Amino acid sequence: MLKPHRVLIDKVSSYTDEAAAFMRRRRHHRRSYIRIQYSSGDAIELTPGTPEAEKIDAAAAALIDLG
Amino acid sequence: MAENTRQPPEPDETAQVAKTLAGGAERVLENLAELEPELRAAAIIGPGGAPVASSGSDPEWSARAGDLLAALDEAKDREIDSAHLATETAEVFVVREHGLALVAVTGRFVLASLTSFDIRMALRDLAREGEHA
């Protein structure tokens, strides 16, 4: 049988693992991205902050804001 | 870098295609809205960027959708086949098929592959109708 302090440590570490996983998921879900596919089969993900990505972001934001 | 070999259609031809497809395009957008409960708005853009139909509440929606399509094509100076954009509040899907493009804004966390597939099928339906018109 585990000693009481062991049970407590296991519980606390399992809660922190859960919290860390939640934060990872949240960060991943909130990440913005632009993925483009061409008819040749090539696929690219534009690097955020580049001029072309910013132009596309601005056009998408205008569209989303219009509803 | 690939050379851009796009040939813009003649303005008369573009207007004619948009006019022919307009009725079918509205029906296609209605069907798509039934398939995709998270769909907020969508527009179909014809060859040369001519707006064909839109479900957006704002009359400017088609024009903004055309701007986005142009920005995507200009990114690498190549005509895109499809694109998927995610922002913090929404996702945008763009699919091009048979010279028509459908731009759709959905809520966050939709199933991307399924949504793209539904959009492509919708465009194929419309293109088929256009061929028979």
Backbone of each chain as ProteinMPNN parsed JSONL, in Angstrom:
{"seq_chain_A": "MLKPHRVLIDKVSSYTDEAAAFMRRRRHHRRSYIRIQYSSGDAIELTPGTPEAEKIDAAAAALIDLG", "coords_chain_A": {"N_chain_A": [[0.848, -1.211, 0.0], [0.479, 2.278, -0.808], [2.255, 5.003, 0.687], [0.659, 7.661, 2.52], [1.629, 10.288, 1.847], [2.679, 9.832, -0.628], [0.455, 9.259, -2.189], [-0.735, 11.749, -2.197], [1.216, 13.279, -3.536], [1.182, 12.022, -6.035], [-1.403, 12.644, -6.838], [-1.333, 15.45, -7.002], [0.621, 15.747, -8.98], [-0.666, 14.565, -11.113], [-2.784, 16.341, -11.518], [-1.351, 18.632, -12.282], [-0.234, 17.732, -14.652], [-2.547, 17.434, -16.183], [-3.374, 20.111, -16.325], [-1.231, 21.224, -17.728], [-1.489, 19.888, -20.164], [-3.949, 20.862, -20.976], [-3.309, 23.566, -21.372], [-1.498, 23.31, -23.455], [-3.151, 22.286, -25.474], [-4.914, 24.403, -25.758], [-3.235, 26.452, -26.627], [-2.456, 25.417, -29.07], [-4.926, 25.262, -30.366], [-5.596, 27.937, -30.588], [-3.833, 28.921, -32.35], [-3.047, 30.719, -35.261], [-3.152, 30.079, -38.75], [-2.137, 29.702, -42.202], [-2.833, 27.696, -44.769], [-2.016, 26.481, -47.89], [-2.925, 24.864, -50.905], [-1.824, 23.662, -54.026], [-2.744, 22.922, -57.455], [-0.888, 21.19, -58.472], [-0.309, 19.578, -56.42], [1.427, 20.414, -54.531], [1.828, 21.681, -51.241], [1.71, 24.354, -48.974], [2.564, 26.082, -45.94], [2.075, 29.259, -44.935], [4.474, 31.47, -43.575], [3.882, 33.131, -40.589], [3.641, 36.695, -40.373], [5.089, 37.365, -42.617], [5.102, 39.427, -45.62], [3.197, 38.492, -47.555], [1.611, 36.748, -46.041], [0.543, 38.523, -44.2], [-0.997, 40.145, -45.843], [-2.931, 38.362, -46.711], [-4.046, 37.664, -44.27], [-5.176, 40.128, -43.556], [-7.099, 40.415, -45.568], [-8.711, 38.212, -44.989], [-9.557, 38.859, -42.418], [-11.107, 41.112, -42.933], [-13.178, 39.966, -44.303], [-14.259, 38.197, -42.405], [-15.063, 40.0, -40.44], [-17.151, 41.284, -41.73], [-19.124, 39.433, -41.605]], "CA_chain_A": [[0.0, 0.0, 0.0], [1.277, 3.499, -0.902], [2.216, 5.871, 1.863], [-0.272, 8.78, 2.27], [2.228, 11.438, 1.15], [2.858, 9.401, -2.025], [-0.854, 9.43, -2.849], [-0.923, 13.192, -2.375], [2.143, 13.735, -4.6], [0.664, 11.494, -7.317], [-2.609, 13.409, -7.201], [-0.927, 16.795, -7.408], [1.318, 15.709, -10.283], [-1.641, 14.268, -12.177], [-3.498, 17.593, -11.793], [-0.489, 19.551, -13.033], [-0.147, 17.178, -16.018], [-3.809, 17.796, -16.855], [-3.362, 21.556, -16.579], [-0.253, 21.477, -18.79], [-2.074, 19.391, -21.419], [-5.01, 21.817, -21.339], [-2.666, 24.772, -21.903], [-0.925, 22.961, -24.775], [-4.271, 22.186, -26.431], [-5.465, 25.747, -25.949], [-2.269, 27.184, -27.438], [-2.527, 24.845, -30.413], [-6.206, 25.635, -30.966], [-5.683, 29.38, -30.852], [-2.81, 29.284, -33.322], [-3.544, 31.075, -36.591], [-2.293, 29.569, -39.824], [-2.619, 29.798, -43.592], [-2.336, 26.546, -45.529], [-2.419, 26.586, -49.299], [-2.612, 23.724, -51.763], [-1.859, 23.958, -55.459], [-3.249, 21.769, -58.21], [0.227, 20.26, -58.694], [-0.19, 18.731, -55.234], [2.267, 21.097, -53.523], [1.104, 22.349, -50.155], [2.602, 25.192, -48.167], [1.98, 26.847, -44.829], [2.776, 30.544, -44.974], [5.084, 31.884, -42.311], [3.207, 34.334, -40.077], [4.454, 37.91, -40.317], [5.642, 37.709, -43.933], [4.169, 40.355, -46.285], [2.066, 37.804, -48.202], [0.729, 36.231, -44.985], [-0.169, 39.669, -43.614], [-1.998, 40.602, -46.812], [-4.013, 37.376, -46.678], [-4.69, 37.834, -42.955], [-5.997, 41.349, -43.594], [-8.263, 40.141, -46.426], [-9.576, 37.273, -44.259], [-10.163, 39.58, -41.289], [-12.161, 41.982, -43.491], [-14.293, 39.075, -44.66], [-14.86, 37.678, -41.161], [-15.723, 41.117, -39.766], [-18.418, 41.597, -42.412], [-20.123, 38.432, -41.173]], "C_chain_A": [[0.874, 1.249, 0.0], [1.151, 4.319, 0.376], [1.344, 7.093, 1.539], [0.364, 9.938, 1.507], [2.458, 11.127, -0.327], [1.563, 9.63, -2.831], [-1.071, 10.902, -3.168], [-0.044, 13.71, -3.519], [1.636, 13.272, -5.969], [-0.533, 12.305, -7.799], [-2.226, 14.788, -7.731], [-0.26, 16.747, -8.773], [0.349, 15.366, -11.402], [-2.456, 15.518, -12.521], [-2.634, 18.546, -12.617], [-0.309, 19.056, -14.472], [-1.381, 17.561, -16.821], [-3.806, 19.26, -17.252], [-2.403, 21.882, -17.725], [-0.812, 21.038, -20.137], [-3.15, 20.344, -21.906], [-4.398, 23.062, -21.981], [-2.071, 24.51, -23.288], [-2.013, 22.938, -25.837], [-4.792, 23.575, -26.784], [-4.549, 26.557, -26.87], [-2.36, 26.719, -28.895], [-3.809, 25.306, -31.111], [-6.271, 27.101, -31.348], [-4.685, 29.828, -31.914], [-3.454, 29.612, -34.673], [-2.612, 30.465, -37.631], [-2.966, 29.766, -41.18], [-2.003, 28.627, -44.345], [-2.894, 26.616, -46.941], [-2.022, 25.323, -50.044], [-2.738, 24.144, -53.217], [-2.274, 22.713, -56.219], [-2.144, 20.761, -58.529], [0.387, 19.287, -57.525], [0.695, 19.354, -54.16], [1.382, 21.734, -52.466], [2.105, 23.164, -49.35], [1.838, 25.761, -46.987], [2.768, 28.143, -44.771], [3.296, 30.908, -43.591], [4.384, 33.152, -41.82], [4.167, 35.523, -40.057], [5.089, 38.279, -41.639], [4.629, 38.61, -44.655], [2.963, 39.647, -46.904], [1.075, 37.259, -47.168], [-0.096, 37.372, -44.38], [-1.279, 40.164, -44.535], [-3.211, 39.661, -46.778], [-4.784, 37.495, -45.354], [-5.638, 39.031, -42.962], [-7.264, 41.109, -44.421], [-9.241, 39.207, -45.71], [-10.287, 37.987, -43.115], [-11.308, 40.475, -41.771], [-13.409, 41.158, -43.792], [-15.033, 38.593, -43.402], [-15.632, 38.796, -40.449], [-17.066, 41.473, -40.409], [-19.533, 40.626, -41.998], [-20.81, 37.858, -42.349]], "O_chain_A": [[1.883, 1.303, 0.703], [0.116, 4.334, 1.042], [1.3, 7.516, 0.384], [-0.267, 10.515, 0.622], [2.437, 12.021, -1.173], [1.577, 10.113, -3.963], [-1.527, 11.26, -4.254], [-0.501, 14.482, -4.363], [1.656, 14.031, -6.938], [-0.668, 12.612, -8.983], [-2.723, 15.234, -8.765], [-0.528, 17.589, -9.63], [0.523, 15.828, -12.529], [-2.785, 15.736, -13.687], [-3.127, 19.193, -13.541], [-0.24, 19.859, -15.402], [-1.285, 17.959, -17.982], [-4.185, 19.613, -18.368], [-2.712, 22.706, -18.586], [-0.635, 21.729, -21.139], [-3.258, 20.608, -23.103], [-4.89, 23.555, -22.996], [-2.128, 25.362, -24.175], [-1.853, 23.476, -26.933], [-5.07, 23.88, -27.944], [-5.015, 27.255, -27.771], [-2.343, 27.528, -29.823], [-3.791, 25.688, -32.281], [-6.928, 27.464, -32.324], [-4.694, 30.987, -32.328], [-4.304, 28.867, -35.162], [-1.409, 30.352, -37.399], [-4.176, 29.967, -41.284], [-0.788, 28.575, -44.535], [-4.095, 26.79, -47.145], [-0.935, 24.781, -49.847], [-3.645, 24.889, -53.587], [-2.175, 21.596, -55.711], [-2.433, 19.602, -58.824], [1.119, 18.302, -57.62], [0.718, 18.89, -53.02], [0.314, 22.263, -52.772], [3.216, 22.708, -49.079], [0.616, 25.903, -47.031], [3.984, 28.13, -44.581], [2.635, 30.68, -42.577], [4.3, 34.137, -42.554], [5.352, 35.373, -39.762], [5.585, 39.396, -41.787], [3.437, 38.57, -44.348], [1.837, 40.132, -46.798], [-0.137, 37.296, -47.379], [-1.28, 37.207, -44.085], [-2.356, 40.55, -44.081], [-4.358, 40.105, -46.812], [-6.013, 37.434, -45.33], [-6.752, 38.961, -42.444], [-8.355, 41.534, -44.041], [-10.455, 39.383, -45.808], [-11.47, 37.753, -42.867], [-12.341, 40.587, -41.112], [-14.537, 41.596, -43.567], [-16.263, 38.586, -43.35], [-16.719, 38.567, -39.92], [-17.997, 41.905, -39.729], [-20.718, 40.959, -42.039], [-21.682, 37.003, -42.198]]}, "seq_chain_B": "MAENTRQPPEPDETAQVAKTLAGGAERVLENLAELEPELRAAAIIGPGGAPVASSGSDPEWSARAGDLLAALDEAKDREIDSAHLATETAEVFVVREHGLALVAVTGRFVLASLTSFDIRMALRDLAREGEHA", "coords_chain_B": {"N_chain_B": [[10.672, 29.7, -59.196], [7.309, 29.221, -60.178], [6.0, 30.126, -63.34], [3.475, 32.537, -63.863], [0.783, 31.685, -65.658], [-1.774, 32.36, -66.09], [-4.674, 33.148, -67.917], [-6.717, 35.804, -68.129], [-10.276, 35.693, -68.466], [-12.353, 37.073, -71.086], [-14.18, 40.135, -70.422], [-16.95, 40.115, -71.178], [-17.457, 37.422, -71.449], [-17.018, 36.549, -68.837], [-19.073, 37.859, -67.427], [-21.24, 36.634, -68.617], [-20.938, 33.937, -67.828], [-21.229, 34.21, -65.047], [-23.874, 35.101, -64.931], [-25.285, 32.95, -66.003], [-24.828, 30.998, -64.104], [-25.85, 31.971, -61.731], [-28.457, 31.385, -60.518], [-28.336, 28.597, -59.941], [-26.105, 28.669, -58.304], [-26.939, 29.972, -55.993], [-28.685, 28.092, -54.96], [-26.888, 26.031, -54.494], [-25.353, 27.169, -52.454], [-27.275, 27.323, -50.462], [-27.759, 24.598, -50.003], [-25.264, 23.878, -49.062], [-25.165, 25.28, -46.679], [-27.015, 23.847, -45.24], [-25.694, 21.45, -44.953], [-23.494, 22.199, -43.462], [-23.548, 23.166, -40.39], [-22.053, 25.027, -39.011], [-21.448, 26.982, -40.776], [-20.96, 30.347, -41.599], [-21.023, 32.324, -43.602], [-20.892, 32.419, -47.193], [-19.45, 32.597, -50.479], [-19.612, 32.454, -54.031], [-17.262, 32.664, -56.523], [-16.761, 33.58, -59.818], [-15.041, 32.839, -62.987], [-12.274, 35.0, -63.528], [-12.783, 36.494, -61.326], [-15.375, 37.375, -61.01], [-18.261, 38.017, -59.07], [-20.588, 35.496, -58.274], [-22.575, 34.391, -56.588], [-23.762, 34.954, -53.239], [-23.988, 34.309, -49.729], [-23.63, 36.008, -47.752], [-24.517, 38.572, -45.395], [-23.893, 41.166, -45.892], [-23.695, 43.324, -48.716], [-21.162, 43.731, -49.685], [-19.771, 41.451, -49.312], [-19.12, 39.488, -51.305], [-17.244, 40.889, -52.82], [-15.174, 41.25, -50.978], [-14.544, 38.592, -50.568], [-13.546, 37.966, -53.071], [-11.272, 39.573, -53.005], [-9.778, 38.245, -51.077], [-9.323, 35.802, -52.361], [-7.775, 36.693, -54.507], [-5.537, 37.627, -53.107], [-4.554, 35.243, -52.082], [-3.857, 33.894, -54.437], [-1.852, 35.573, -55.279], [0.128, 35.18, -53.426], [2.156, 33.262, -53.963], [2.33, 33.775, -56.549], [0.836, 31.998, -58.064], [-1.984, 30.162, -59.176], [-4.223, 29.116, -56.764], [-5.309, 25.877, -55.531], [-6.717, 25.115, -53.284], [-7.374, 26.487, -50.011], [-6.837, 26.902, -46.507], [-7.585, 28.738, -43.776], [-6.965, 29.659, -40.468], [-8.163, 31.57, -37.816], [-8.297, 33.308, -34.655], [-10.97, 33.482, -34.16], [-12.474, 32.41, -36.226], [-12.739, 30.224, -39.129], [-11.542, 30.015, -42.458], [-12.347, 28.795, -45.605], [-11.232, 28.048, -48.826], [-11.918, 26.959, -51.996], [-11.135, 25.879, -55.22], [-12.566, 24.976, -58.283], [-13.117, 23.741, -61.49], [-12.77, 26.32, -62.563], [-14.358, 27.858, -60.964], [-14.669, 29.422, -57.767], [-15.113, 28.831, -54.328], [-15.652, 30.554, -51.424], [-15.681, 30.297, -48.008], [-16.746, 31.101, -44.725], [-16.448, 29.8, -41.547], [-17.358, 28.68, -38.208], [-15.013, 28.201, -35.472], [-12.94, 25.278, -35.219], [-14.168, 23.366, -36.914], [-14.555, 20.326, -38.836], [-11.973, 20.131, -40.868], [-11.202, 18.697, -43.246], [-13.539, 17.46, -44.017], [-15.254, 19.633, -44.419], [-13.942, 20.943, -46.534], [-14.21, 18.986, -48.47], [-17.015, 18.867, -48.809], [-17.437, 21.427, -49.827], [-16.027, 21.263, -52.227], [-17.505, 19.305, -53.562], [-19.904, 20.662, -53.823], [-19.179, 22.694, -55.577], [-18.558, 21.155, -57.802], [-21.044, 20.154, -58.48], [-22.294, 22.507, -59.253], [-20.685, 23.257, -61.417], [-21.25, 21.183, -63.144], [-23.921, 21.678, -63.644], [-23.631, 24.091, -65.004], [-22.386, 23.22, -67.312], [-24.425, 21.857, -68.531], [-26.225, 23.823, -69.009]], "CA_chain_B": [[9.256, 30.063, -59.039], [6.512, 28.887, -61.354], [5.527, 31.3, -64.064], [2.029, 32.668, -63.836], [0.332, 31.609, -67.052], [-3.227, 32.555, -66.109], [-5.219, 34.029, -68.945], [-8.023, 36.274, -67.669], [-11.283, 35.613, -69.51], [-12.876, 38.349, -71.57], [-15.22, 40.613, -69.508], [-18.283, 39.678, -71.603], [-17.537, 35.985, -71.154], [-17.108, 36.453, -67.384], [-20.417, 38.276, -67.026], [-22.174, 35.625, -69.116], [-20.81, 32.754, -66.962], [-21.815, 34.562, -63.752], [-25.326, 35.187, -65.09], [-25.802, 31.598, -66.236], [-24.699, 30.159, -62.912], [-26.333, 32.633, -60.512], [-29.565, 30.673, -59.866], [-27.805, 27.341, -59.405], [-25.126, 28.963, -57.254], [-27.665, 30.277, -54.755], [-29.191, 26.817, -54.444], [-25.716, 25.298, -53.986], [-24.986, 27.761, -51.161], [-28.302, 26.916, -49.483], [-27.485, 23.193, -49.666], [-24.038, 23.838, -48.259], [-25.512, 25.765, -45.338], [-27.703, 22.737, -44.551], [-24.684, 20.433, -44.633], [-22.492, 22.745, -42.533], [-24.239, 24.033, -39.422], [-21.149, 26.088, -38.524], [-21.176, 27.94, -41.857], [-21.457, 31.701, -41.311], [-21.338, 32.943, -44.892], [-20.093, 31.876, -48.288], [-19.661, 33.244, -51.779], [-19.021, 31.77, -55.18], [-16.608, 33.623, -57.408], [-16.613, 32.997, -61.148], [-13.761, 33.096, -63.655], [-11.934, 36.422, -63.599], [-13.134, 37.159, -60.065], [-16.745, 37.901, -61.024], [-19.103, 37.399, -58.042], [-21.707, 34.736, -58.84], [-23.632, 34.356, -55.555], [-23.223, 35.105, -51.887], [-24.967, 34.185, -48.654], [-23.259, 37.005, -46.747], [-25.569, 39.563, -45.176], [-23.43, 42.446, -46.428], [-23.498, 43.246, -50.17], [-19.73, 43.788, -49.965], [-19.154, 40.159, -48.959], [-18.523, 38.855, -52.493], [-16.053, 41.652, -53.22], [-14.106, 40.93, -50.019], [-14.147, 37.202, -50.833], [-12.705, 38.053, -54.261], [-9.979, 40.137, -52.573], [-9.032, 37.18, -50.391], [-8.903, 34.85, -53.396], [-6.668, 37.321, -55.248], [-4.364, 37.667, -52.222], [-4.026, 33.873, -52.003], [-3.196, 33.608, -55.725], [-0.646, 36.405, -55.398], [1.132, 34.815, -52.411], [3.306, 32.642, -54.657], [2.075, 34.063, -57.968], [0.283, 30.785, -58.689], [-3.395, 29.986, -58.857], [-4.345, 28.081, -55.722], [-6.372, 24.875, -55.672], [-7.53, 25.291, -52.072], [-6.661, 27.09, -48.883], [-7.515, 26.818, -45.214], [-7.035, 29.731, -42.854], [-7.577, 29.656, -39.132], [-7.887, 32.733, -36.969], [-8.756, 33.003, -33.297], [-12.429, 33.496, -34.057], [-13.171, 31.747, -37.34], [-11.903, 29.555, -40.131], [-11.93, 30.361, -43.82], [-12.016, 27.76, -46.577], [-11.322, 28.484, -50.222], [-11.71, 25.81, -52.889], [-11.344, 26.237, -56.63], [-12.917, 23.783, -59.066], [-13.686, 24.077, -62.796], [-12.745, 27.769, -62.772], [-15.182, 28.547, -59.961], [-14.075, 29.349, -56.431], [-16.07, 29.032, -53.238], [-15.015, 31.071, -50.214], [-16.635, 30.095, -46.906], [-16.298, 31.382, -43.358], [-17.141, 28.931, -40.579], [-16.916, 28.813, -36.828], [-13.723, 27.567, -35.2], [-12.874, 23.851, -34.899], [-14.948, 22.461, -37.769], [-13.701, 19.285, -39.409], [-11.466, 20.808, -42.065], [-11.2, 17.874, -44.46], [-14.944, 17.231, -44.381], [-15.778, 20.898, -44.936], [-13.341, 21.151, -47.859], [-14.809, 17.998, -49.381], [-18.388, 19.323, -49.095], [-17.339, 22.61, -50.689], [-15.61, 20.818, -53.564], [-18.641, 18.613, -54.181], [-20.885, 21.705, -54.166], [-18.689, 23.359, -56.795], [-18.669, 20.212, -58.935], [-22.472, 20.16, -58.849], [-22.564, 23.755, -59.959], [-19.984, 23.211, -62.708], [-22.011, 20.249, -63.99], [-25.125, 22.42, -64.088], [-23.191, 25.081, -65.98], [-22.091, 22.533, -68.578], [-25.68, 21.437, -69.161], [-27.089, 24.991, -69.236]], "C_chain_B": [[8.485, 29.771, -60.33], [6.009, 30.158, -62.018], [4.005, 31.343, -64.029], [1.517, 32.717, -65.276], [-1.171, 31.801, -67.153], [-3.635, 33.509, -67.213], [-6.579, 34.519, -68.473], [-9.059, 36.188, -68.778], [-11.751, 37.002, -69.918], [-14.003, 38.8, -70.645], [-16.625, 40.138, -69.875], [-18.515, 38.214, -71.237], [-17.744, 35.769, -69.649], [-18.517, 36.77, -66.9], [-21.442, 37.225, -67.438], [-22.159, 34.374, -68.222], [-21.493, 33.02, -65.623], [-23.335, 34.564, -63.827], [-25.945, 33.791, -65.229], [-25.855, 30.801, -64.936], [-25.425, 30.704, -61.687], [-27.427, 31.855, -59.789], [-29.101, 29.4, -59.195], [-26.875, 27.583, -58.235], [-25.821, 29.259, -55.927], [-28.201, 28.994, -54.116], [-28.046, 26.004, -53.832], [-25.307, 25.852, -52.61], [-25.999, 27.395, -50.071], [-28.069, 25.468, -49.038], [-26.271, 23.07, -48.754], [-24.319, 24.278, -46.821], [-26.238, 24.68, -44.538], [-26.708, 21.674, -44.109], [-23.742, 20.889, -43.523], [-23.16, 23.684, -41.532], [-23.376, 25.199, -38.927], [-20.845, 27.156, -39.588], [-21.786, 29.303, -41.514], [-21.869, 32.41, -42.603], [-20.43, 32.344, -45.956], [-20.395, 32.649, -49.559], [-19.01, 32.404, -52.856], [-18.512, 32.839, -56.136], [-16.365, 32.923, -58.744], [-15.245, 33.275, -61.744], [-13.512, 34.606, -63.742], [-12.354, 37.196, -62.373], [-14.536, 37.728, -60.023], [-17.583, 37.231, -59.941], [-20.306, 36.715, -58.68], [-22.872, 34.706, -57.849], [-22.981, 34.477, -54.193], [-24.334, 34.902, -50.865], [-24.647, 35.178, -47.534], [-24.329, 38.079, -46.623], [-25.191, 40.918, -45.779], [-23.214, 42.334, -47.937], [-22.025, 43.255, -50.584], [-19.037, 42.428, -49.833], [-18.442, 39.513, -50.153], [-17.232, 39.556, -52.898], [-14.885, 41.331, -52.293], [-13.611, 39.498, -50.228], [-13.232, 37.151, -52.061], [-11.32, 38.597, -53.926], [-9.12, 39.06, -51.911], [-8.486, 36.169, -51.404], [-7.7, 35.404, -54.171], [-5.398, 37.336, -54.398], [-3.726, 36.279, -52.117], [-3.284, 33.506, -53.296], [-1.872, 34.363, -55.845], [0.469, 35.966, -54.455], [2.37, 34.196, -53.044], [3.171, 32.824, -56.166], [1.639, 32.815, -58.727], [-1.168, 30.687, -58.265], [-3.53, 28.848, -57.836], [-5.407, 27.057, -56.119], [-7.306, 24.996, -54.469], [-6.684, 25.937, -50.989], [-7.517, 26.966, -47.63], [-6.816, 27.787, -44.277], [-7.731, 29.599, -41.516], [-7.193, 30.942, -38.428], [-8.403, 32.378, -35.576], [-10.274, 32.856, -33.229], [-13.151, 32.702, -35.13], [-12.191, 31.007, -38.229], [-12.435, 29.929, -41.507], [-11.449, 29.252, -44.752], [-12.186, 28.351, -47.975], [-11.025, 27.258, -51.082], [-11.996, 26.269, -54.31], [-11.564, 24.944, -57.416], [-13.568, 24.246, -60.361], [-13.77, 25.599, -63.018], [-13.616, 28.563, -61.812], [-14.473, 28.43, -58.609], [-15.162, 29.596, -55.396], [-15.274, 29.443, -51.997], [-16.035, 30.966, -49.088], [-15.993, 30.432, -45.573], [-17.128, 30.513, -42.42], [-16.692, 29.292, -39.167], [-15.596, 28.081, -36.657], [-13.94, 26.085, -34.924], [-13.855, 22.983, -35.682], [-13.987, 21.397, -38.3], [-13.239, 19.749, -40.793], [-11.584, 19.953, -43.325], [-12.629, 17.651, -44.954], [-15.548, 18.497, -45.011], [-15.232, 21.165, -46.342], [-13.973, 20.212, -48.886], [-16.225, 18.448, -49.778], [-18.379, 20.518, -50.046], [-16.98, 22.187, -52.113], [-16.765, 20.127, -54.291], [-19.706, 19.622, -54.636], [-20.471, 22.396, -55.46], [-18.803, 22.442, -58.01], [-20.107, 20.148, -59.431], [-22.787, 21.367, -59.715], [-21.92, 23.752, -61.346], [-20.739, 22.294, -63.671], [-23.259, 20.934, -64.54], [-24.769, 23.408, -65.18], [-22.929, 24.454, -67.337], [-23.372, 22.178, -69.325], [-26.582, 22.622, -69.514], [-27.012, 25.449, -70.687]], "O_chain_B": [[8.964, 30.047, -61.43], [5.643, 31.129, -61.355], [3.337, 30.316, -64.151], [1.783, 33.667, -66.013], [-1.782, 31.454, -68.164], [-3.01, 34.55, -67.415], [-7.521, 33.728, -68.419], [-8.774, 36.564, -69.915], [-11.568, 37.976, -69.188], [-14.728, 37.954, -70.121], [-17.411, 39.795, -68.992], [-19.591, 37.821, -70.786], [-18.537, 34.922, -69.237], [-19.083, 36.052, -66.076], [-22.395, 36.955, -66.706], [-23.209, 33.82, -67.896], [-22.239, 32.18, -65.12], [-24.01, 34.093, -62.912], [-26.989, 33.498, -64.647], [-26.789, 30.036, -64.693], [-25.601, 29.983, -60.705], [-27.347, 31.674, -58.574], [-29.421, 29.142, -58.035], [-26.85, 26.804, -57.282], [-25.35, 28.847, -54.867], [-28.173, 28.834, -52.896], [-28.211, 25.37, -52.789], [-24.956, 25.088, -51.711], [-25.635, 27.184, -48.914], [-28.167, 25.15, -47.853], [-26.249, 22.277, -47.812], [-23.777, 23.715, -45.871], [-26.099, 24.6, -43.317], [-26.848, 21.076, -43.042], [-23.251, 20.076, -42.74], [-23.317, 24.874, -41.808], [-23.895, 26.223, -38.482], [-20.094, 28.101, -39.342], [-22.968, 29.402, -41.183], [-22.937, 33.018, -42.676], [-19.35, 31.832, -45.661], [-21.449, 33.27, -49.697], [-18.001, 31.735, -52.632], [-19.222, 33.776, -56.502], [-15.829, 31.816, -58.789], [-14.387, 33.874, -61.095], [-14.431, 35.383, -63.998], [-12.292, 38.426, -62.366], [-14.869, 38.483, -59.109], [-17.627, 36.002, -59.879], [-20.969, 37.299, -59.537], [-24.017, 34.963, -58.221], [-21.808, 34.148, -54.013], [-25.482, 35.276, -51.104], [-25.31, 35.188, -46.496], [-24.968, 38.453, -47.606], [-26.061, 41.715, -46.13], [-22.617, 41.363, -48.402], [-21.68, 42.842, -51.692], [-17.87, 42.275, -50.195], [-17.308, 39.051, -50.032], [-16.252, 38.91, -53.27], [-13.753, 41.158, -52.744], [-12.421, 39.217, -50.089], [-12.264, 36.39, -52.09], [-10.317, 38.149, -54.482], [-7.915, 38.97, -52.143], [-7.336, 35.74, -51.313], [-6.74, 34.686, -54.453], [-4.306, 37.085, -54.909], [-2.502, 36.157, -52.069], [-2.22, 32.888, -53.256], [-0.907, 33.869, -56.428], [1.627, 36.333, -54.653], [3.497, 34.559, -52.706], [3.81, 32.124, -56.953], [2.021, 32.603, -59.878], [-1.539, 31.07, -57.156], [-3.006, 27.753, -58.041], [-6.286, 27.337, -56.934], [-8.528, 24.983, -54.615], [-5.454, 25.934, -51.043], [-8.746, 26.931, -47.69], [-5.618, 27.674, -44.017], [-8.951, 29.445, -41.451], [-6.032, 31.35, -38.446], [-8.89, 31.269, -35.353], [-10.798, 32.182, -32.342], [-14.32, 32.356, -34.962], [-10.975, 31.147, -38.097], [-13.636, 30.133, -41.688], [-10.295, 28.829, -44.692], [-13.154, 29.055, -48.26], [-9.998, 26.602, -50.908], [-12.981, 26.962, -54.565], [-10.848, 23.958, -57.239], [-14.485, 25.066, -60.328], [-14.738, 26.092, -63.596], [-13.616, 29.794, -61.839], [-13.766, 27.456, -58.349], [-16.02, 30.461, -55.57], [-14.342, 28.753, -51.585], [-17.141, 31.495, -49.205], [-14.837, 30.09, -45.324], [-18.356, 30.496, -42.495], [-15.779, 30.092, -38.965], [-15.116, 27.421, -37.58], [-15.003, 25.685, -34.448], [-14.325, 21.968, -35.168], [-12.768, 21.548, -38.223], [-14.009, 19.757, -41.753], [-12.025, 20.445, -44.364], [-12.89, 17.653, -46.157], [-16.261, 18.425, -46.012], [-15.979, 21.568, -47.235], [-14.235, 20.602, -50.023], [-16.58, 18.41, -50.956], [-19.206, 20.609, -50.954], [-17.553, 22.686, -53.082], [-16.974, 20.339, -55.485], [-20.324, 19.459, -55.688], [-21.302, 22.653, -56.331], [-19.109, 22.896, -59.113], [-20.363, 20.095, -60.634], [-23.445, 21.268, -60.751], [-22.527, 24.188, -62.324], [-20.854, 22.588, -64.861], [-23.608, 20.799, -65.713], [-25.498, 23.555, -66.16], [-23.203, 25.053, -68.377], [-23.421, 22.187, -70.555], [-27.576, 22.463, -70.224], [-27.671, 26.418, -71.065]]}, "name": "protein", "num_of_chains": 2, "seq": "MLKPHRVLIDKVSSYTDEAAAFMRRRRHHRRSYIRIQYSSGDAIELTPGTPEAEKIDAAAAALIDLGMAENTRQPPEPDETAQVAKTLAGGAERVLENLAELEPELRAAAIIGPGGAPVASSGSDPEWSARAGDLLAALDEAKDREIDSAHLATETAEVFVVREHGLALVAVTGRFVLASLTSFDIRMALRDLAREGEHA"}
